[in-house]
Amino acid sequence: MKKEKTTSEQHVNVYTRITDRIIAALDEGVRPWVQPWNSRHLAGRVSRPLRHNGEPYSGINVLLLWSEAMARGYASSTWMTFRQAQELGACVRRGETGSMVVYANRISKTETDGAGNEIERDIPFLKAYSVFNVEQIERLGDRYADVPDGGIAQRIDRIAHADVFFAKTGATVRHGGDRAYYAPGPDIIQMPPIETFQDSESYYATLAHESVHWAGASHRLNRDLSRYAKDRTERAREELIAELGAAFLAADLGMVPELEPRPDHASYLASWLSVLKNDKRFIVQAAAQAQRSVTFLHDLQTVPRRDAAWR
C-alpha cells in the first residue's frame, strides 16, 4: 500500500523544489533575479510578476515567475490560476502546463509540554499551486493585452522619481571614492559618484542594494549584521538578501539596471551555491527578508522624514 506523505514531508518537498530550481540557474552562472532585465521581450515593460487583478507578487514568487517567463519566452508579466481564467470567461489552452508559485502562512497547534501544560505553537507552512501566464490563455480579449512597445525611455543623468524615493527613506548617503557599501557604525551609505557608473540605472540599482542593507540595521528591521565582516557564510547570506531586494526594488521603480556583475559577484556565486545546497529553506527565507526590506523602504515614502542627507 502506498504511504501517504506527511504534511511536514510535503513542506520540505516544496522548499526543495524551489531551491533546486535556483541552484540549477546558479550552476549555469545565471542569477535568476536579474535574468529578466536581459530579455528583449521585457524591454520597456519592467515590473514584478502580476496577479490577474494587477497586484504584484512578492518574495520567492517573484523569482519563480521571472525565471519561468524567461525560460518560456513570455512577454506578459500577468499570471492567473486555471479557475481565475474560467471566472473571466477564458480558458487555458489544451496542453499548456502551469508554473509553480507558493502560498505562505501559519497555523496554530496546541501541544502539551513536559509539565503537562497546553501551549499554542505557530507552525509556518508553504503550499504550492499552479498559475498560467496570460499568453497561455485564450478568450481574454483586450483586457490583458500587452503594453504597446514604446521602447525604453531615454536615460538622463538622474532619474527624478528614484531620487525622491531614496531621499524619502531618510538614509544618509555620502558620495565619493570608488566603493559602494553600508557602514553600520556611522549608519551611512557610501556611494561612488553617479558619473562613475556605466549608466544612471546601474547607480540606482546599487543604491537599492545598499539601502536593503541599511534597512536591516538593528534599530530598523534588526537583521543580524554583526557577523557580516567575520563570517563568509553570513556575508553571503546578507548579500543574497540585498541582491534580491535590489532586484525587487528596481522592478518597482521601473528601472533596467546594467547586467555587468560587480567584481565580488563571482565569489558570492560560489558561496550562494554552498549555502543553498546545505539549506533548502534559505532561498525562501532570503526572498522573504528581501521583501520585508523593500516593504520597509516603501512604507517610509509616506512618513515625514527630516534626517535625509545627500552629500
N, C-alpha and C positions, 0 to 999 in steps of 0.2 A: 504494500500500500504506500502511495506517495505521501511523504511527510510534508505537512503544511509549514511554510516559513513563518517564523515568529515575527511580530511587529519590529522587534529590535533588529533582526536579520534583514528585513525589508529596508529599514532606515539605513543600515550600513551599505546595502547594495546601491541605494540612491547616491550616497556620498562617493562610493567607489566609481560609479558610472560617470559622475561629473568630473572627478579628479583624473580618471584615466583619459578622458577626452582632452582635458587641459594639458596633461603630461604628453600626450601624443603630439599636440601642437608644439610644445616647448622642445620636444625631442627633435623636431624638424627646424628648430631655430626661429619659430614664429611665436610672437606674443599675441595671443588671440584678442586681447583687449585693445590693440592698436591696428589690427589687421584691416578693419573696415575702412580706415582712412585711406588705404591704398586702392580702394575699389573705384573704378571709373563709374560704376553704376550708382554709387552714392554721392558722387561729386555734386556739391551744391545742395544736398538734401541730408545733411548730417543730423542725426538725432539718436536718442536711445531707441531701442525697440518699443513699439507702442501696442497697447491693447486695442480691442475693437472700438472702445469708447474714447480713444485718444490719450488715455492715461499711460505715462511711461512705465515700463518695467524697471525694477530696481535690483540691486545686489547681484547675485550669481546669475540670475536670469538674463541680465544684460549681456554677459559674456557668452552664455549658451546660445542666445539668439543671434548675436553678432556673428558668432562662429558659423552657425547654420546658414545665415544669409550669404556669407562669403562662399561656403562650401557648395551651396546650391545655386549661387548666382542670382539671388533675388535683389531687385532694386527697391522694392517696397519695404518699409520699416514696420508695417502693421501686421499683427497676428491675432488669431482668434481660435476658439475651440470649435469642434465639429457642431456642437449644439448651438453655439452663438451664431454660426453661419446659417443654420437652419432657421433660427428665430428671425433672421434678416431676410428670409425667403431665398437664400442662396444654398449652394451645396458644394462640398469638397469633390473635386474631380476624381473619378474612379482610378484607383491605382496609386494615388498620392499617399505618402507616409508623413506622419506628424513629427514634430520636433519637441524634445523634452524641455519642460520648464518645471519648476518646483514651487510648492507652497509650504511656507514655514510657519509653525505656530507652537503653542504649548498646551499640554493637558495637565490637569491636576489629578494626582493619585494619592489615595490615603494609604499609609503604611504604618506598621507597628514597630516602634523602636525597641531596643534591648530591655527597656524598663516597662514595656507593655503599654506605652502611651501611643495614641494615634497621632500621626503627624501628616501634614499635607506637603506633598512634594511636586514641584513643577517639572514636567518632563518635556524637553523640546522634541519636536518631530518634524520630519521633512517628507512631503508626499509629492511624487512625480505625476505629471499628467501631460497630455499632448496638445499642441497648438499647431495651426496651419498658417502659413503666410498667405496673404490675400491673393497672391499670384497663383496659388493652388486652388482657388475657389472660383466657381462660376456663378453668374447671375447676381453679382453685387452691384451692377450698374456703375454709375459715375461716383457713387458715394465714396469709394476708396481709390479713385483714380490717382495716378501718380502726379506729383507736383511738376508743373511744366519746367523743362530744363532751361534755366536761365544762366547756368554756369556758376562758377564761384565768384563771389564779389571781389572786385579789385582790392588788393591788400594796400593798406596805408600804414604809416609808421606806428600808429597806435590804434587800438580798437576801443572806441569810446565806451560801449556798454560793458566790456570786460574791465576797463579801468574803474568804472563805477562799482562793479560787483566786488572787486578785490579791495577797493578803498572802504567800502561799507563793512567789511569784516572787522575793521579796527586793527588789523595786524600792522606792526611796524615793519616796513620794507625798506631796506637800505640798498643802494646801488653802488657798485664798484668792484674791481677785481675781475677774476675770470672763473669763479666758482659760485654755484648756487647751493645753498644749504639753509637749514633751520637750526638756530642755536638756542637750545632750551634755557641755558643760564640767563642771558640777557633777554630772552624771549623775542628774538628778531629773526626775520627772513632776510638773508643776504642774496642779492641777485646781481649778475653782471649787467651792464647797460644794455638796453634793448637793441642798440645798434650793433652789438656783437653777435646777435643771433642771425641765423640764416633767413628767417622771416619773422614777422610780428607774432604769428600764431604759435610758433615754437617758444617764444618768450612767455606767452600767457600759459601754455601747457606746462612749462617748467615752473612758473609761479603757482599754478594749480597744484602741482606735485608737492612743492614746499608748503603750501597752505594746508594740505591734508596732514602733513607732519605737525604743523602749528596747531591744528585743531585737536590733535591727540595729546597735547600738553596736560600735565597733572591737574591744572586749575580749569581745564576745559572738559574734554571727554575722558581724561585720566587713563589714556593708554600708557602702558608701562614702557617708557623710553630710556629707563635707567641703564639697561644693559646694551643699548644700541652700539656704543663705541667699543665695547669689550667682547661681545658675543657675536660671532659671524652669522650664526643661525638666526638670532634675534634681529640682527640688522637686515638680513634677507627677508624676514617676515614683515618688518615695518616698511621696507622698500616696496614690497609687493602690494601692501595696503595703499601706499602713496601712488604707485603706478596705476592701480585700478581706479582710485579716487580721481586722479587727474584725467583719466580716460572718460569717466562718467561726467565730470565737470566740463570737459571740452565739448562733449556732445550737448550738454545742457546750454552751453554758450554758443553753440553753432559753429565751432571752430574746427579746422582741419590741420592739426599740428604736423610739422615735418616728421617724417618717419625715421630719419637717421638716429640711431640709438646713442645715448650718452656713453662716454668711454667706459663707465663702470657696469654697463648692462651685460656684457659678456660674462663677467664673473658672477653677477647676480643670477644669470640664467642657470648656471650650474648649481648655485645654492638653492634656487627655487625648485629645481628638479629634485634635489636631495630632500628638501622639506616636504614636498608634495608626495613623494614616493613613500615617505615614512609616516605621513599623517594625512589620511584620506579625507579628513574633515576640514583641513586648513583652508583650501581654496574657497569653500563656502563661508568660513569664518572671516577670511580676509575680505571677501566681497561685501559681507555684512558690515565690517568695520569701515571699509571704504565708503559704503553707502551712508553710514552714520555720520562720518566726517563731512560728506558732501551736503547732507541734510542740515547739519550744524551750520555750515557756511551759508547755505540758502536762508536759514532762519535769521541769520544776522542782517539780512537785507532789509528787514522790517523793524529792526531795533535801532533807535538813535545811538550813534557812536561818536564819541569825541576824542578818542585816543588814536585815531588812524594817523600814521606818519609815513610819508614817502620822501626819501632823501636820495 
